[in-house]
Amino acid sequence: MTAEGFLEGRRLQMARGVLLQCIMGGYPAARFYGSDDGDLALVAEPTMIHPLPWSDEPRALAICDADELTGESSNLSTRGQLKKVIARYAARGLAPVVATELEFFVFAPNTDPTQAFRPPVGLDGRREDGLSAFSVSSNNGLRPFFSEVYKCMAALGLPRDTFMHEMGVSQFEINLLHGDPLLLADQTFLFKHLLKEVALKHGLTVVCMAKPLAHTPGSSMHIHQSIVEIGSGKNVFSDENGQPTAMFRHFIGGQQAGMADFTALFAPNVNSYQRLCHPYASPNNACWSHDNRAAGLRIPASSPVARRVENRLPGADANPYLAIAASLAAGLHGIEHELEPTEAIQGEFEVPDNLSLPCTLHAALERLKRSQLARELFGKEFIEGYIASKTMELTSFFDEITPWERRVLAAQA
């Protein structure tokens, strides 16, 4: 909308069904968002109105809540769902603290989707060959791009902890500083938007697919989680002697109880499961472990004040609001019901059947359909609408025949 209209306080409204729009642009049946398809109000968050530093003409972006015209948050809003989870913690005198680690690829423009992504030509005139993981000079060939990324992050108030080259060809990772879950979800969303916009200015393509390249590690969005007392700021996962508390165990128990039901929320696309089918560092399980990257729930080595639980299941393609909400809601469910986790698993291990997770989008959606826990924590309207939208996407995928099928199966008798 125009700056004048925004500053006058003009209400921006949007059809309710847009919150269930699938990634191809279509919509599920109207019954999933109200047969009248009435309007929602987009209410700007005052602390999240940002002039866009990469824009050649003055423009601003405002992150909004999607509220019903009666004033309450829409059940279909993922940002609204996260706010409800945070409020449930606050009712117990607790505040969750999270941090996200986002991985992404920087590629040359890809005008033909039938062709594989390629790394860009860097300042040295060459394409990266994949030998730059964790190198101090690994982004030199893309220095102008990253320099503008850093400047734009500073302009948007996005504090960064660490930035590094990851294992994949032209793959990078940023760790955002820990803080309030809603703030971190907003910052993660803004950062992904920033990456893509700045990349376009530099003739590049940033891809946040979970698995854009074959034979290459995928991209995750690990979520680090702890809980503090409101007021004192004390980490309730550690006691006065620095030992793990019962609340710490119950939080892990809740995570384990919810991971299979919520897999479709953490891994929302067909491509998400390409990342998870190669299990090292992309664990498709609900095991927990001390500092073992093969476990879906990892307890990083830290001091007692920083004791936290890392959920390693979400991919870079996950909705940050929904992934954080689902992970925190599962943990709170464990605290409320005093759920005990399994024994921690160390070293190389076989995943027990009861801790394995769905390995395809179809299986994940079927599990979500059967989940009473999901409906209890997020409401029937949201879960059924989400499943309807994702089912449309899955059906669209199955409407196409892949090059592998033509190459391998056509000659079969």
SVG drawing of the C-alpha trace seen along z (x, -y; Angstrom):
<svg xmlns="http://www.w3.org/2000/svg" viewBox="-20 -10 61 67">
<polyline fill="none" stroke="black" stroke-width="0.4" points="0.0,0.0 1.1,-3.6 3.1,-5.2 0.4,-7.8 -2.3,-5.2 -0.2,-3.3 0.6,-6.4 -3.1,-7.3 -3.8,-4.0 -5.9,-2.7 -6.8,0.9 -5.4,3.5 -7.7,6.5 -7.1,9.8 -9.2,12.8 -9.0,15.4 -8.3,18.2 -4.9,16.6 -3.5,18.1 -4.0,21.5 -2.7,20.7 -0.5,23.6 2.9,23.0 1.6,23.5 -0.9,20.7 -4.2,22.6 -6.5,23.0 -8.1,26.0 -11.9,26.1 -13.6,23.1 -14.8,25.1 -11.3,25.1 -11.2,21.3 -14.9,20.4 -17.3,20.8 -17.8,17.1 -14.0,16.5 -14.4,13.3 -11.6,10.8 -8.9,10.7 -7.2,7.6 -3.4,7.3 -2.2,5.5 1.4,4.3 3.7,5.1 5.1,1.7 8.6,3.0 8.7,4.8 8.4,2.0 11.6,1.8 12.7,-0.5 14.3,1.9 18.0,1.0 18.4,2.9 15.6,1.1 16.5,-1.6 13.3,-3.4 12.0,-4.1 10.1,-1.0 9.3,0.5 8.2,3.9 5.8,4.4 5.4,7.8 1.8,8.1 -0.5,10.2 -3.5,11.7 -6.5,11.0 -10.1,11.7 -12.3,8.6 -13.6,9.2 -10.1,8.6 -8.8,12.0 -5.9,13.7 -6.8,15.9 -6.5,19.6 -4.9,19.9 -2.1,17.5 1.3,19.3 2.5,16.1 -0.6,16.1 -0.1,19.8 3.4,19.0 2.1,16.1 -0.4,18.5 2.3,21.0 4.4,18.2 1.3,17.0 0.8,20.6 4.4,20.5 3.9,17.1 0.8,18.3 3.2,20.6 5.7,17.9 8.1,19.1 9.6,17.6 11.1,19.8 14.4,18.7 15.3,19.9 18.0,19.4 17.9,20.6 20.7,21.8 19.7,21.3 21.6,23.0 21.2,21.9 22.8,22.2 24.0,19.4 23.7,20.4 24.0,19.0 20.7,18.1 18.7,21.2 16.4,20.4 15.8,24.0 14.4,26.0 15.1,29.3 18.9,28.5 20.7,28.9 21.7,25.8 25.3,24.6 27.5,22.5 28.1,19.0 31.2,17.6 33.1,15.8 35.5,12.8 38.3,15.2 36.4,16.2 35.8,19.8 33.0,21.8 33.4,23.4 34.1,27.1 33.0,28.0 36.3,27.9 35.7,24.7 33.8,26.0 34.7,24.0 37.5,22.2 38.3,18.6 38.4,17.5 35.4,19.5 33.2,16.5 35.9,14.4 34.5,15.1 31.1,13.7 32.5,10.9 30.3,8.1 27.2,10.1 28.0,11.0 29.2,7.4 25.8,6.1 24.1,8.9 26.0,7.8 25.1,4.1 21.4,4.9 21.3,7.1 22.7,4.2 20.2,1.8 17.3,4.1 18.6,4.7 19.4,8.4 22.2,9.3 24.3,12.2 26.3,14.5 28.4,16.6 28.5,16.9 30.3,19.8 30.6,21.9 28.9,25.2 29.5,28.7 27.7,28.3 29.0,26.6 28.3,22.9 26.4,23.6 26.5,21.2 25.0,21.0 24.1,18.2 23.5,18.5 21.1,15.8 21.5,14.7 19.2,16.3 16.2,14.5 12.4,14.2 10.8,16.9 8.6,14.4 11.5,12.0 13.6,14.9 10.9,16.1 10.5,12.6 14.3,12.2 14.6,15.6 11.8,14.6 13.4,11.2 16.8,12.8 15.5,15.2 13.7,12.4 16.8,10.2 19.0,13.0 16.8,13.5 16.4,9.8 20.1,9.0 21.0,12.0 18.9,10.8 20.7,7.4 24.0,9.4 22.8,11.7 22.6,14.7 20.0,17.1 19.6,18.0 17.9,21.3 16.4,22.4 15.2,25.8 15.9,28.6 17.9,30.5 18.7,28.6 21.6,30.8 22.0,34.5 25.0,36.1 25.3,33.0 24.2,32.3 20.9,30.5 20.0,27.3 18.6,27.3 17.0,24.8 18.0,26.2 16.2,24.7 17.9,24.2 15.5,24.0 15.8,23.2 13.3,21.9 13.8,19.2 11.8,17.9 10.1,14.6 11.7,12.1 14.8,13.9 15.9,15.1 17.1,18.3 17.4,21.3 15.0,23.8 16.8,26.7 19.6,26.5 19.3,26.6 21.4,24.7 24.2,27.3 24.3,27.1 22.6,30.4 19.7,31.2 16.2,30.6 13.0,32.6 11.6,29.9 14.5,30.5 13.7,34.2 10.0,33.4 10.7,30.9 12.7,33.6 9.9,36.1 7.4,33.8 9.6,33.2 9.9,36.9 6.1,37.4 5.4,34.7 8.1,35.2 6.4,37.9 3.0,36.2 4.6,32.8 7.0,34.0 4.9,32.5 5.2,29.1 9.0,29.4 9.4,30.9 6.6,29.3 7.6,30.2 8.2,33.2 11.9,32.1 12.2,32.0 12.5,35.8 15.3,35.9 17.4,34.2 16.2,36.6 16.7,39.8 20.5,39.5 20.6,39.5 24.0,38.2 23.6,34.6 20.0,34.7 18.5,37.1 15.0,38.4 14.4,39.7 13.2,38.7 16.2,40.0 18.0,37.6 21.7,37.5 24.4,35.4 26.3,33.7 25.6,36.4 24.6,35.0 22.9,38.2 20.1,37.7 17.1,35.6 17.3,34.0 20.8,33.0 22.0,31.5 25.0,29.3 28.0,29.2 27.5,26.1 27.7,24.6 24.6,25.2 23.3,21.6 23.2,22.3 21.7,25.8 19.4,26.2 17.7,28.7 18.5,28.5 15.7,29.8 17.6,30.9 14.6,32.0 13.4,28.7 14.8,27.9 15.6,24.5 12.3,24.7 10.2,24.8 8.0,21.9 10.0,20.4 6.8,19.4 5.3,22.8 8.4,24.8 9.3,22.9 5.6,23.0 5.4,26.8 8.7,27.5 8.0,25.3 4.4,26.6 5.7,30.2 8.1,29.3 5.4,27.6 3.2,30.6 5.9,32.7 6.3,30.3 2.5,30.1 2.1,33.9 5.5,34.7 6.5,36.9 9.8,38.8 12.1,39.2 13.8,42.4 17.4,43.1 19.9,40.9 21.7,42.6 25.4,42.2 27.8,43.2 26.5,45.2 23.0,46.5 20.0,48.1 16.8,46.1 14.1,48.0 10.9,48.3 9.0,46.2 11.5,43.3 11.5,43.4 9.7,40.6 7.7,40.5 10.1,40.5 7.8,39.1 5.4,36.1 2.5,38.5 3.4,40.5 3.9,37.4 0.5,36.0 -1.2,39.3 0.4,39.2 -0.8,35.6 -4.3,36.5 -4.4,39.1 -2.9,36.8 -5.1,35.8 -2.2,33.9 -1.9,31.6 -5.5,30.7 -5.3,30.1 -2.3,27.8 -3.1,26.0 -6.8,26.4 -8.9,28.4 -9.3,25.6 -5.5,25.0 -4.5,28.6 -7.2,29.6 -6.5,26.5 -2.8,27.2 -3.3,30.8 -5.7,29.7 -3.1,27.3 -0.2,29.7 -2.3,32.5 -2.8,30.2 0.9,29.7 1.6,33.5 -1.0,34.2 0.6,31.7 4.0,33.4 2.5,36.7 1.0,35.2 4.5,35.0 6.9,37.8 10.5,37.2 13.6,37.5 14.7,40.5 11.5,42.4 11.9,41.8 15.6,42.6 15.5,45.8 12.0,47.2 11.3,46.6 13.4,49.5 12.0,52.0 10.0,55.0"/>
</svg>
